[in-house]
Amino acid sequence: MKSTRANKKSVSRLQHNVHTPDSVRGGGSPFTTVTYSPISTSSKKTDPDLPSKAGQIVYTYGSAKLLKQFNWIPSSGSSDGGAPGEDNDATPSDDVDHSSLAKRSKHGGRGKGISFTMKTAQYANDSCKYMFDSSYDRVMVLGDRIYECGNAICKRLALEAENLRGKEDVVGGGKADGGNGQAVTSETLSAAVMKEEPADVPEMEMEEEGKFCNWFNGVRIHHVDYPSSVPVRVLGRIVIESSSKNVNNTVTDSQGASAAGNKRNHSRLAIVDFDEHTLRYTRLDLSKVQTPIGWSLFPGQTVLLEGINPRGTLFTVSQIHHERKLALPRTPSSLDKTLTMVVASAPFTDRDDLLYEKLSSLLLYCSNNAPDVLILTGPFADANGKLYAEVAETFDEYFEKIIGTIMSAVGTQTEVLVVANHDDVVSSFVYPTPPYKLASFYKNLHFLPDPCVFNVEGLDIGITTVDVIRHLIESDCTAADVTVGGGGAGGDKIKRAYNHLFHQGSFYPLNPPPEDVPLDVDLLNEFGRLKRVPNLMICPSALNRHVREINGCVCINPGFVDGHSADGSYARLIVTPPDGDNAQQKPSNSAAAATTIHPSPTTYIACQIVKT
């Protein structure tokens, strides 16, 4: 099903030519059509006499030694004509499509081709049908996600309980302490309800027990509306129950302020049961949550809660569990030479014109300082922009012109990866979004879907063009522990949002999404999963630009090339071959097992965010 916007025709060229003087045709930019002329000067233009902010560094990540050693310009070298590089980091069991990018030209900094790997059979494409799923299908998919995430959460709790029992055995007294004479009561309480699924139980008794609870990896889980005056565990998905009544408990954000003063929807949080057939749900009372640094919940989140529910209608929460045991990033051992990258995100031009001045400046930088990889995220022609309806070309022709201008400016020494966006005039209006299509062929151009995870020289890179970090921060409900110093211990909002992506195993765990996100639950379940933490996570956002290391992953918000109301920016990265001496073997409790300590990303990845 194609988007109707992709088939829309613009005004005729003849009509445009009649009303456009010859002296102003062309607009002064290679991105504009011959019939385009700027009607008014952009309201954002600054005084030409003021010094330009272009090139100013606003954020730096990585070791100072690595940044000083490299001047962002690749060394000259000629291609030896050898075979393209191969990806040595792919798992043999993965069904992947191995494709090598074009070999570098004589002006490039690498003597061989760049190894590029992506699971082409596992991302959205034109053969995928969307917006045809029924409400029942959506409920079933969400139920499956609860079972999957719930099992992962319970598996982590079971491992923690097993480790705790091992510590108690070592102590020998049947009681472990944290080294300061105090018993670890919270962990002990968590382990107290952990036990193996009972065996040799009569079938009738098992059926009777199944009406009230179920077992997940040895953890006993009750239904959310099960009446109990003793602590039980429930598993389900967080929802917002709209209500005009006042909420009894006071909810505070990470700054210690009441949620009534926030701009968020003043609704109640509730939990939907893991059994999608019964449609069980109950409201939550979060005033008794016992956490050291505060809690955070958002609609669509799969959580395991501990607490009591005396009447079966209001669950008083004491503990919140939403974290799983993460598969941490793999060290890019196949990387043998320094890799340079530039990451830039739309919008690429101002709202008032089609000149693409900031994009032209970025391409000039990439031409003079050729990176190995240039990543551009859409939309290149925003469907919400009024000026695109007046372009005297079809949308497909105009998109061809934009991409052709980019490729001509960059040349063949840089591999260009273009990530789709659902708001582009030539894209399908659905998320996940299939990759763009182009009639022309460029050897060093590769279109990618949104979202996607791909591999460059052994480096796993995850990317999505939807502003999921901002959506999570605006939608979550958080509370700080007011007993510790009067609040302020709510944690880092950015870090918390990225952790939600990793622990929920999804590029977009928020449900329901905002109205402007055309989310297809079935496609997201199939093509929007995060099976492991990547080395780099790129999430362009309207929030402040940032680079954070979270769970061994370098998370980047490069900002927008044309910030409209603020300064534009892009990100440039250096990735050097990691030092193998930093990876050590740490013996575990078992003599036969060992845990590998991966080198910190700061030792081989450096990043700067630069103003355009």
C-alpha positions as CSV (number, residue, x, y, z in Angstrom):
1,M,0.0,0.0,0.0
2,K,1.7,3.2,-1.1
3,S,1.3,6.5,0.5
4,T,-1.1,8.8,-1.4
5,R,1.4,11.7,-0.9
6,A,4.0,9.9,-3.0
7,N,1.7,9.9,-6.0
8,K,0.8,13.6,-5.7
9,K,1.8,15.8,-8.6
10,S,3.0,19.3,-8.2
11,V,1.8,22.3,-10.2
12,S,2.7,22.1,-13.9
13,R,6.0,23.5,-15.2
14,L,4.3,25.6,-17.8
15,Q,2.1,27.4,-15.2
16,H,5.2,27.9,-13.0
17,N,7.2,29.3,-15.8
18,V,4.5,31.9,-16.7
19,H,4.7,33.5,-13.3
20,T,8.5,33.2,-12.7
21,P,10.9,35.8,-14.2
22,D,13.9,34.4,-16.0
23,S,16.3,36.4,-13.8
24,V,15.3,34.6,-10.6
25,R,14.9,31.0,-11.8
26,G,17.2,28.6,-10.1
27,G,17.0,30.0,-6.6
28,G,20.8,30.2,-6.4
29,S,21.1,26.6,-5.1
30,P,21.7,23.3,-6.9
31,F,19.0,21.6,-4.8
32,T,16.2,23.8,-6.2
33,T,14.3,23.5,-9.4
34,V,14.8,25.9,-12.3
35,T,11.3,27.4,-11.7
36,Y,11.8,28.0,-8.0
37,S,12.4,31.5,-6.6
38,P,12.5,32.5,-2.9
39,I,9.5,34.7,-2.2
40,S,10.8,36.2,1.1
41,T,14.0,36.2,3.1
42,S,14.1,33.6,5.9
43,S,13.1,35.0,9.3
44,K,16.0,33.1,10.7
45,K,18.8,34.8,8.7
46,T,21.3,36.6,10.9
47,D,23.3,39.7,10.3
48,P,26.0,39.0,7.7
49,D,28.4,41.1,9.7
50,L,28.2,38.9,12.7
51,P,30.8,36.1,13.1
52,S,29.6,32.7,11.9
53,K,29.2,29.9,14.5
54,A,29.8,27.2,11.9
55,G,32.5,24.8,13.0
56,Q,32.1,25.5,16.7
57,I,32.3,22.3,18.8
58,V,29.4,22.0,21.2
59,Y,29.9,18.5,22.6
60,T,32.9,16.2,22.8
61,Y,33.2,12.5,23.8
62,G,36.2,10.2,24.0
63,S,39.8,10.4,25.2
64,A,41.6,13.7,24.6
65,K,44.6,11.7,23.4
66,L,42.6,10.2,20.6
67,L,41.1,13.5,19.6
68,K,44.5,15.3,19.5
69,Q,46.1,12.5,17.4
70,F,43.6,12.8,14.6
71,N,42.8,15.9,12.5
72,W,39.6,14.6,11.0
73,I,41.2,14.4,7.5
74,P,42.0,10.9,6.2
75,S,45.5,10.3,5.0
76,S,46.0,10.0,1.3
77,G,46.4,6.6,-0.2
78,S,45.7,4.6,-3.3
79,S,43.5,1.6,-3.7
80,D,45.4,-1.5,-4.2
81,G,42.6,-3.1,-6.2
82,G,42.3,-6.0,-3.8
83,A,39.1,-7.7,-2.8
84,P,36.6,-5.9,-0.7
85,G,36.8,-6.4,3.0
86,E,34.7,-9.0,4.6
87,D,32.7,-8.9,7.9
88,N,34.4,-11.1,10.4
89,D,32.1,-10.1,13.3
90,A,28.8,-11.7,11.9
91,T,27.5,-14.7,13.8
92,P,27.7,-17.8,11.6
93,S,24.1,-18.7,12.5
94,D,22.7,-15.4,11.4
95,D,20.9,-15.3,8.0
96,V,22.6,-12.2,6.7
97,D,23.2,-10.6,3.4
98,H,26.9,-9.9,2.9
99,S,27.6,-7.0,0.7
100,S,30.8,-5.1,0.4
101,L,30.7,-1.4,-0.2
102,A,32.6,0.1,-3.1
103,K,36.4,0.4,-2.9
104,R,37.8,3.7,-2.0
105,S,39.1,6.0,-4.7
106,K,42.6,7.2,-4.9
107,H,41.7,10.2,-2.7
108,G,40.2,8.1,0.1
109,G,41.9,7.3,3.3
110,R,41.5,3.5,3.3
111,G,43.2,1.2,0.9
112,K,40.4,-1.3,0.7
113,G,36.6,-1.5,0.6
114,I,34.5,-1.0,3.8
115,S,32.8,-4.1,5.0
116,F,29.0,-3.4,5.3
117,T,26.6,-6.0,6.6
118,M,22.8,-5.9,7.1
119,K,20.1,-8.5,7.7
120,T,18.3,-7.6,4.5
121,A,15.7,-10.3,5.0
122,Q,14.7,-8.8,8.3
123,Y,13.6,-5.2,7.6
124,A,10.5,-3.5,6.2
125,N,10.2,-3.4,2.5
126,D,7.6,-2.8,-0.2
127,S,6.3,-6.3,0.0
128,C,5.2,-5.7,3.6
129,K,1.5,-4.9,4.1
130,Y,0.7,-2.3,6.7
131,M,-2.4,-0.8,8.4
132,F,-4.3,-4.0,7.6
133,D,-4.1,-5.6,11.0
134,S,-7.2,-5.9,13.1
135,S,-7.5,-4.8,16.8
136,Y,-7.5,-8.5,17.8
137,D,-4.2,-9.0,16.0
138,R,-2.7,-5.9,17.7
139,V,-3.8,-7.3,21.1
140,M,-2.2,-10.6,20.4
141,V,1.1,-9.0,19.3
142,L,1.2,-6.9,22.5
143,G,0.4,-10.0,24.5
144,D,3.3,-11.9,22.9
145,R,5.6,-8.9,23.7
146,I,4.6,-9.1,27.4
147,Y,5.4,-12.8,27.5
148,E,8.8,-12.2,25.8
149,C,9.9,-9.3,28.0
150,G,8.4,-10.9,31.1
151,N,10.4,-14.0,30.6
152,A,13.5,-12.0,30.2
153,I,12.8,-10.0,33.4
154,C,12.1,-13.2,35.4
155,K,15.2,-14.8,34.0
156,R,17.3,-11.9,35.4
157,L,15.6,-12.2,38.8
158,A,16.2,-16.0,38.9
159,L,19.9,-15.4,38.1
160,E,20.1,-12.8,40.9
161,A,18.4,-15.1,43.3
162,E,20.8,-17.9,42.4
163,N,23.8,-15.7,43.0
164,L,22.3,-14.6,46.3
165,R,21.9,-18.2,47.4
166,G,25.5,-18.8,46.4
167,K,26.7,-15.9,48.6
168,E,24.7,-17.3,51.5
169,D,26.3,-20.7,51.1
170,V,29.7,-19.0,51.1
171,V,28.9,-17.1,54.3
172,G,27.7,-20.4,55.9
173,G,25.4,-18.8,58.3
174,G,22.4,-18.7,56.0
175,K,22.4,-14.9,56.1
176,A,24.3,-12.7,53.8
177,D,25.2,-9.1,54.4
178,G,26.5,-6.3,52.3
179,G,29.8,-6.0,54.0
180,N,28.6,-3.4,56.5
181,G,26.7,-5.7,58.9
182,Q,23.3,-5.0,57.4
183,A,21.3,-7.8,55.8
184,V,20.3,-7.4,52.2
185,T,16.6,-7.6,53.0
186,S,15.3,-6.5,49.7
187,E,17.2,-9.1,47.8
188,T,16.3,-11.7,50.4
189,L,12.7,-10.9,50.0
190,S,12.9,-11.1,46.2
191,A,14.6,-14.5,46.5
192,A,12.1,-15.7,49.1
193,V,9.4,-16.0,46.5
194,M,11.7,-17.6,43.9
195,K,11.3,-21.3,43.5
196,E,11.2,-23.9,40.9
197,E,8.0,-24.8,39.2
198,P,6.5,-27.6,41.2
199,A,6.7,-31.1,39.8
200,D,4.4,-34.1,40.3
201,V,1.4,-32.0,41.1
202,P,-2.0,-33.4,40.2
203,E,-3.4,-32.0,37.0
204,M,-6.6,-30.8,38.6
205,E,-4.7,-28.8,41.2
206,M,-2.5,-27.3,38.4
207,E,-5.6,-26.2,36.5
208,E,-7.0,-24.7,39.7
209,E,-3.8,-22.8,40.3
210,G,-3.7,-21.6,36.7
211,K,-6.8,-19.6,37.3
212,F,-4.9,-17.4,39.7
213,C,-1.2,-17.5,38.6
214,N,1.4,-18.7,36.2
215,W,5.1,-19.6,36.1
216,F,7.8,-17.6,34.2
217,N,11.3,-19.1,34.5
218,G,10.6,-20.4,38.0
219,V,9.0,-17.2,39.2
220,R,5.4,-17.4,40.4
221,I,3.3,-14.6,38.8
222,H,-0.3,-13.9,39.8
223,H,-3.0,-12.2,37.8
224,V,-3.1,-8.4,38.3
225,D,-6.6,-8.5,39.9
226,Y,-5.8,-11.3,42.3
227,P,-6.9,-10.3,45.8
228,S,-4.0,-10.7,48.3
229,S,-3.0,-9.0,51.6
230,V,0.5,-10.6,51.3
231,P,3.1,-9.5,48.8
232,V,2.6,-11.2,45.3
233,R,4.1,-10.5,41.9
234,V,2.2,-9.5,38.8
235,L,3.3,-9.1,35.2
236,G,1.8,-6.9,32.6
237,R,1.8,-3.8,30.4
238,I,1.5,-0.2,31.8
239,V,-1.5,1.7,30.5
240,I,-3.0,5.1,31.3
241,E,-6.6,5.0,32.6
242,S,-8.2,8.3,31.8
243,S,-10.2,9.6,34.7
244,S,-11.5,12.9,36.0
245,K,-11.2,11.8,39.6
246,N,-8.3,12.9,41.7
247,V,-5.5,10.6,42.2
248,N,-5.0,9.7,45.9
249,N,-1.3,9.2,45.7
250,T,1.1,12.1,44.9
251,V,3.4,11.5,42.0
252,T,6.6,13.5,41.7
253,D,9.1,13.9,38.9
254,S,12.9,13.7,39.0
255,Q,13.1,17.2,40.3
256,G,10.8,16.5,43.3
257,A,7.9,18.5,41.8
258,S,4.3,17.3,41.9
259,A,3.0,15.8,38.6
260,A,0.0,18.1,38.9
261,G,2.4,20.9,37.9
262,N,3.6,19.1,34.8
263,K,2.2,19.4,31.3
264,R,1.6,15.7,31.2
265,N,-1.8,14.1,31.2
266,H,-3.1,13.8,34.7
267,S,-4.4,10.3,34.4
268,R,-4.0,7.1,36.5
269,L,-1.5,4.5,35.8
270,A,-2.9,1.0,35.5
271,I,-1.5,-2.4,34.5
272,V,-3.0,-4.9,31.9
273,D,-2.5,-8.6,32.7
274,F,-0.1,-10.8,30.8
275,D,-3.1,-13.0,29.8
276,E,-4.5,-11.1,26.8
277,H,-7.6,-13.4,26.7
278,T,-9.0,-12.3,30.1
279,L,-8.6,-8.5,29.7
280,R,-7.7,-8.2,33.3
281,Y,-6.4,-4.9,34.6
282,T,-6.1,-3.0,37.8
283,R,-5.1,0.5,39.0
284,L,-1.8,1.2,40.6
285,D,-0.9,2.9,43.8
286,L,2.8,4.0,43.6
287,S,3.0,5.9,46.9
288,K,4.7,2.9,48.6
289,V,7.4,2.1,46.1
290,Q,10.7,1.2,47.7
291,T,13.5,2.0,45.3
292,P,16.9,3.6,46.1
293,I,16.9,6.2,43.2
294,G,13.3,6.5,42.1
295,W,11.1,4.8,39.5
296,S,10.0,5.4,36.0
297,L,7.0,4.0,34.1
298,F,5.6,4.8,30.7
299,P,2.6,3.5,28.6
300,G,3.4,0.3,26.8
301,Q,6.2,-0.8,29.2
302,T,6.3,-4.4,30.3
303,V,7.0,-4.6,34.0
304,L,6.9,-7.0,36.9
305,L,5.5,-5.5,40.1
306,E,5.6,-6.7,43.7
307,G,3.0,-5.6,46.2
308,I,-0.4,-6.2,47.7
309,N,-4.0,-6.0,46.3
310,P,-6.4,-6.5,49.2
311,R,-9.6,-5.9,47.2
312,G,-8.4,-6.8,43.7
313,T,-9.0,-3.3,42.4
314,L,-6.0,-1.3,43.5
315,F,-2.5,-2.8,43.5
316,T,-0.2,-1.1,46.0
317,V,3.3,-1.4,44.5
318,S,6.4,-2.0,46.7
319,Q,9.0,-3.1,44.0
320,I,9.3,-2.4,40.3
321,H,11.3,-4.7,38.0
322,H,11.7,-3.9,34.3
323,E,15.3,-4.7,33.6
324,R,16.5,-7.7,31.7
325,K,20.1,-9.1,31.4
326,L,21.4,-7.2,28.4
327,A,23.5,-8.6,25.6
328,L,26.3,-6.0,25.7
329,P,28.0,-4.7,22.5
330,R,30.6,-6.8,20.7
331,T,34.0,-5.4,20.3
332,P,34.7,-4.6,16.6
333,S,37.6,-6.9,16.4
334,S,37.5,-6.9,12.5
335,L,38.3,-3.2,12.4
336,D,41.9,-2.9,11.3
337,K,42.2,0.8,10.3
338,T,40.8,4.1,11.6
339,L,37.2,4.7,10.5
340,T,35.8,8.2,10.2
341,M,32.1,8.9,10.1
342,V,29.8,12.0,9.7
343,V,26.2,11.7,10.9
344,A,23.7,14.4,9.9
345,S,19.9,14.5,10.4
346,A,17.0,16.4,8.7
347,P,15.7,19.0,8.4
348,F,18.3,20.1,5.9
349,T,16.7,23.4,4.9
350,D,14.7,26.3,6.4
351,R,10.9,26.3,6.4
352,D,10.8,29.4,4.3
353,D,12.9,28.3,1.3
354,L,14.2,25.3,-0.6
355,L,17.8,26.5,-0.8
356,Y,19.3,23.7,1.4
357,E,22.1,26.1,2.5
358,K,23.1,24.2,5.6
359,L,23.2,20.9,3.7
360,S,25.4,22.5,1.0
361,S,27.8,23.7,3.7
362,L,27.9,20.2,5.2
363,L,28.6,18.6,1.8
364,L,31.4,21.1,1.2
365,Y,32.9,20.0,4.5
366,C,32.6,16.4,3.5
367,S,34.2,17.1,0.1
368,N,37.2,18.8,1.7
369,N,37.4,16.4,4.7
370,A,36.2,13.2,3.1
371,P,34.9,10.8,5.8
372,D,34.8,7.0,5.2
373,V,31.0,6.9,5.9
374,L,28.4,9.6,5.7
375,I,25.0,8.8,7.4
376,L,22.1,11.0,6.4
377,T,18.6,10.6,8.0
378,G,15.4,11.9,6.4
379,P,13.1,13.5,5.6
380,F,14.8,15.2,2.7
381,A,11.6,16.8,1.6
382,D,9.2,17.1,4.5
383,A,5.6,16.4,3.5
384,N,4.5,18.9,6.1
385,G,6.3,21.7,4.2
386,K,4.1,23.9,2.1
387,L,6.7,24.9,-0.5
388,Y,7.1,21.3,-1.8
389,A,3.5,21.5,-3.3
390,E,4.7,24.3,-5.6
391,V,7.7,22.4,-7.0
392,A,7.4,22.1,-10.8
393,E,8.4,18.5,-10.7
394,T,7.0,15.2,-9.5
395,F,8.1,14.3,-6.0
396,D,10.1,11.3,-7.4
397,E,12.0,13.6,-9.8
398,Y,12.7,16.2,-7.1
399,F,14.0,13.5,-4.7
400,E,16.3,12.2,-7.5
401,K,17.6,15.7,-7.9
402,I,18.3,16.0,-4.2
403,I,20.1,12.7,-4.0
404,G,22.0,13.3,-7.2
405,T,23.2,16.7,-5.9
406,I,24.4,15.0,-2.7
407,M,26.3,12.3,-4.5
408,S,27.9,14.7,-6.9
409,A,29.2,16.8,-4.1
410,V,30.5,14.0,-2.0
411,G,32.1,12.0,-4.8
412,T,33.1,8.4,-4.7
413,Q,35.5,8.4,-1.8
414,T,32.7,8.4,0.8
415,E,30.1,5.7,1.4
416,V,26.7,7.3,1.8
417,L,24.0,5.6,3.9
418,V,20.6,7.2,3.7
419,V,18.0,6.3,6.4
420,A,14.3,6.7,5.5
421,N,11.7,8.7,7.4
422,H,7.9,8.3,7.2
423,D,7.4,12.1,6.7
424,D,9.2,12.3,3.4
425,V,7.2,13.0,0.3
426,V,8.4,9.8,-1.4
427,S,8.2,7.5,1.6
428,S,5.5,5.2,2.8
429,F,3.6,6.8,5.7
430,V,4.2,4.0,8.2
431,Y,6.6,3.3,11.0
432,P,8.7,1.1,10.6
433,T,9.4,2.7,7.2
434,P,10.8,0.9,4.1
435,P,13.9,2.3,2.5
436,Y,13.7,4.9,-0.3
437,K,13.9,3.9,-3.9
438,L,15.9,5.6,-6.6
439,A,15.9,5.1,-10.4
440,S,19.6,6.1,-10.7
441,F,22.4,3.9,-9.4
442,Y,25.4,5.0,-7.3
443,K,27.9,2.5,-6.3
444,N,28.6,4.1,-2.9
445,L,24.9,4.9,-2.1
446,H,22.9,2.6,0.2
447,F,19.3,3.2,1.3
448,L,18.3,1.9,4.8
449,P,14.9,1.4,6.5
450,D,13.8,3.1,9.7
451,P,14.6,1.7,12.2
452,C,17.6,-0.6,11.4
453,V,20.7,-2.1,12.8
454,F,23.7,-2.5,10.4
455,N,27.3,-3.4,10.7
456,V,30.3,-1.4,9.4
457,E,33.7,-2.9,9.8
458,G,32.4,-5.0,12.8
459,L,30.8,-2.0,14.4
460,D,27.1,-2.5,15.1
461,I,25.1,0.7,14.6
462,G,21.4,1.2,15.5
463,I,19.5,4.1,14.2
464,T,15.9,5.5,14.1
465,T,14.7,8.8,12.7
466,V,11.6,9.0,15.0
467,D,12.2,11.2,18.1
468,V,11.6,8.3,20.4
469,I,13.8,9.7,23.2
470,R,11.7,12.9,23.5
471,H,8.5,10.9,23.3
472,L,9.6,8.6,26.2
473,I,10.7,11.6,28.3
474,E,7.4,13.4,27.7
475,S,5.3,10.3,28.4
476,D,6.9,8.7,31.3
477,C,5.8,9.1,34.9
478,T,8.7,9.3,37.4
479,A,9.2,9.7,41.1
480,A,12.3,10.5,43.2
481,D,12.9,8.9,46.6
482,V,12.0,11.9,48.9
483,T,13.5,10.2,51.9
484,V,17.0,10.6,50.5
485,G,18.1,14.2,50.9
486,G,14.7,15.6,50.0
487,G,14.6,14.4,46.4
488,G,16.6,15.2,43.4
489,A,17.7,11.5,43.0
490,G,15.6,10.8,39.9
491,G,18.6,10.1,37.7
492,D,19.5,11.1,34.1
493,K,16.4,11.4,31.9
494,I,18.4,10.8,28.7
495,K,20.0,7.7,30.2
496,R,16.7,6.5,31.5
497,A,15.1,6.8,28.1
498,Y,17.9,4.9,26.3
499,N,17.7,2.2,28.9
500,H,14.0,1.7,28.2
501,L,14.9,0.9,24.6
502,F,17.5,-1.6,25.6
503,H,15.6,-3.3,28.4
504,Q,12.3,-3.4,26.4
505,G,14.2,-4.7,23.4
506,S,12.4,-2.3,21.0
507,F,13.2,0.8,19.0
508,Y,9.8,2.2,20.0
509,P,8.4,0.7,23.2
510,L,5.9,3.5,23.8
511,N,2.3,2.5,23.2
512,P,0.0,4.3,22.2
513,P,2.3,6.6,20.3
514,P,1.7,10.3,19.6
515,E,-0.8,11.1,16.8
516,D,2.0,12.0,14.3
517,V,3.7,8.6,14.5
518,P,1.9,6.1,12.2
519,L,3.0,3.1,14.2
520,D,2.1,-0.4,12.9
521,V,2.3,-2.7,15.8
522,D,2.8,-5.9,13.7
523,L,5.6,-4.4,11.6
524,L,7.3,-3.0,14.8
525,N,7.2,-6.4,16.4
526,E,8.8,-8.0,13.3
527,F,11.3,-5.3,12.2
528,G,11.7,-3.0,15.2
529,R,13.4,-5.2,17.8
530,L,16.7,-4.6,19.6
531,K,18.1,-8.1,20.2
532,R,21.4,-6.8,21.6
533,V,22.9,-3.4,22.6
534,P,24.8,-2.0,19.5
535,N,28.1,-0.2,19.6
536,L,26.5,3.0,18.4
537,M,22.9,4.2,18.9
538,I,21.9,7.2,16.8
539,C,18.6,8.9,17.7
540,P,18.2,12.4,16.3
541,S,16.0,14.4,18.6
542,A,14.7,17.9,19.2
543,L,16.2,17.6,22.7
544,N,19.6,19.1,23.6
545,R,22.4,17.5,21.6
546,H,24.3,14.8,23.6
547,V,26.7,11.9,23.5
548,R,26.4,9.4,26.3
549,E,27.9,6.0,27.1
550,I,25.1,3.8,28.3
551,N,25.6,0.0,28.9
552,G,28.7,0.1,26.7
553,C,26.9,1.8,23.8
554,V,27.7,5.3,22.6
555,C,24.3,7.0,22.2
556,I,24.3,10.1,20.0
557,N,21.8,12.9,19.3
558,P,23.6,14.8,16.5
559,G,20.9,17.5,16.4
560,F,19.5,18.8,13.1
561,V,21.5,20.2,10.2
562,D,19.1,23.2,10.1
563,G,17.8,23.8,13.6
564,H,15.2,26.3,12.3
565,S,14.8,28.2,15.6
566,A,18.2,27.2,16.9
567,D,21.7,26.5,15.7
568,G,22.1,23.5,13.4
569,S,24.7,20.7,14.0
570,Y,26.0,17.4,12.9
571,A,28.2,14.7,14.5
572,R,31.6,13.4,13.4
573,L,33.2,10.3,14.8
574,I,36.5,8.5,14.8
575,V,36.7,4.8,15.5
576,T,40.1,3.2,15.9
577,P,41.0,-0.5,16.1
578,P,40.4,-1.5,19.8
579,D,43.4,-2.5,21.8
580,G,43.2,-6.2,22.3
581,D,45.3,-6.0,25.5
582,N,42.4,-4.2,27.2
583,A,40.1,-7.2,26.9
584,Q,40.9,-9.5,29.8
585,Q,39.4,-12.7,31.2
586,K,37.8,-12.4,34.6
587,P,37.2,-15.7,36.4
588,S,33.7,-16.3,37.7
589,N,32.5,-18.5,40.6
590,S,32.8,-21.5,38.4
591,A,36.3,-22.7,37.6
592,A,35.3,-23.6,34.0
593,A,33.6,-20.3,33.2
594,A,35.1,-16.9,32.5
595,T,33.7,-13.5,31.7
596,T,35.3,-11.3,29.0
597,I,35.7,-7.6,29.9
598,H,35.4,-5.6,26.8
599,P,37.4,-2.4,26.4
600,S,35.6,0.8,27.2
601,P,34.2,2.7,24.1
602,T,36.2,5.8,25.2
603,T,39.4,4.0,24.3
604,Y,38.6,3.5,20.6
605,I,35.6,5.8,19.8
606,A,35.7,9.6,19.8
607,C,32.8,11.9,18.8
608,Q,32.3,15.7,18.4
609,I,29.1,17.5,17.7
610,V,29.8,20.5,15.5
611,K,27.6,23.5,14.5
612,T,26.7,24.0,10.9
